[in-house]
Amino acid sequence: MSRAAEVRFERVWKCFGAGAVAVRDVSFTVPAGTLCTLLGPSGCGKTTTLRMIAGLEYPSEGRVLIGGRDVSGLPPAERDVSMVFQSYALFPHMTVLENVLYGLTVSRRPRREAEAAARAALEGVGLAGFEARLPSELSGGQQQRVAVARALVLEPSVLLFDEPLSNLDARLRRRMREEIRDLQQRLGLTVVYVTHDQAEALAISDKVIVMNRAVIAQEGSPRELYDAPVSEFVAGFVGEANLLPATLRGLDEQRAEVLLGEARVVLPRRGLADGAVRLALRPEAIALVPAGEPGAMLRGTVSKAAYLGGVFEYTVDTSAGELFVVAPSAGVAHRAGDQVGLRFGTHGTTLLPGDGALA
């Protein structure tokens, strides 16, 4: 039975040396039994945040709470958390079963009880029958499962993952992220997961916390971050986005007409005043149509075209600027030099202030 616990940060800072701030005044809550991803570029503070949950780093200021208990100054062994590292950190001289047993052995669990728990954990990650193998005899995905089993067997209230799929190829990454999500939901675990891979974060998370330059840029569900980014950074980091200067003319409190080159489009106003704004335009929200077709909002010239199997990727020069467009490969194929019209969908088209961030 799950003992999932809530994780909460209250105005946490982490400083290294003179003036080096890794995490700046960060507050958030991970509800018990959910999967929350810390997402951001290298150096944004996400791994330091994860290490403060694990007890591998201590906050310079603020509080870290797990299950309502202040653990800010407690060592890792007293926090009831387990961590799966990027390198898996398996003992090469131990068998799969011995690796999974290790934590239980250290905690002096009776041998028979510990072995039964280890075998159950291996069965839970699909590795029954692999107990006698060494890590060197396993694939990357199998090693990752052993690392997960070793963490799960301790029955932690919080399970932490530090970029666990970065060493795997693309196809295996997809399969393993699905397995981690299935495991989390089946067992009702609280999971905090660190990655810089946007697709990975969107695919598995209940909640995503986007970090940039030691602070939280935005937090919310994957769909909230994708459909309603609050800044240019989030719009550009969570998926692709064309970021373009535009002009807003308010129609009422809720809607605005947006001028982008010769294009006119009506969008949710998002509380913005008339004048200069920025438009975040997802590549898949743009449809290419024959030049001169009625309903085209902009005209352009294809400067680059690439076939990627399921989709075409185009770069199109327009009066509003250069646009990156993703179109289904089942549609009409365009080549560099083709004249095209462009239509925008309202889904995937979002207004941002002229300075690039909503308050």
Sequence and secondary structure as in RCSB ss.txt:
>XXXX:A:sequence
MSRAAEVRFERVWKCFGAGAVAVRDVSFTVPAGTLCTLLGPSGCGKTTTLRMIAGLEYPSEGRVLIGGRDVSGLP
PAERDVSMVFQSYALFPHMTVLENVLYGLTVSRRPRREAEAAARAALEGVGLAGFEARLPSELSGGQQQRVAVAR
ALVLEPSVLLFDEPLSNLDARLRRRMREEIRDLQQRLGLTVVYVTHDQAEALAISDKVIVMNRAVIAQEGSPREL
YDAPVSEFVAGFVGEANLLPATLRGLDEQRAEVLLGEARVVLPRRGLADGAVRLALRPEAIALVPAGEPGAMLRG
TVSKAAYLGGVFEYTVDTSAGELFVVAPSAGVAHRAGDQVGLRFGTHGTTLLPGDGALA
>XXXX:A:secstr
      EEEEEEEEEETTTEEEEEEEEEEE TT EEEEE STTSSHHHHHHHHHTSS  SEEEEEETTEE TT  
GGGTTEEEE TT    TTS HHHHHHHHHHHTT  HHHHHHHHHHHHHHTT TT TT  GGGS HHHHHHHHHHH
HHTT  SEEEEESTTTTS HHHHHHHHHHHHHHHHHHT  EEEEES HHHHHHH SEEEEEETTEEEEEE HHHH
HHS SBHHHHHHSS  EEEEEEEEESSSSEEEEEETTEEEEEE TT  SEEEEEEE GGGEEEEETT TT  EEE
EEEEEEE SSEEEEEEEETTEEEEEEEETTS    TT EEEEEE STTEEEEETTSB  
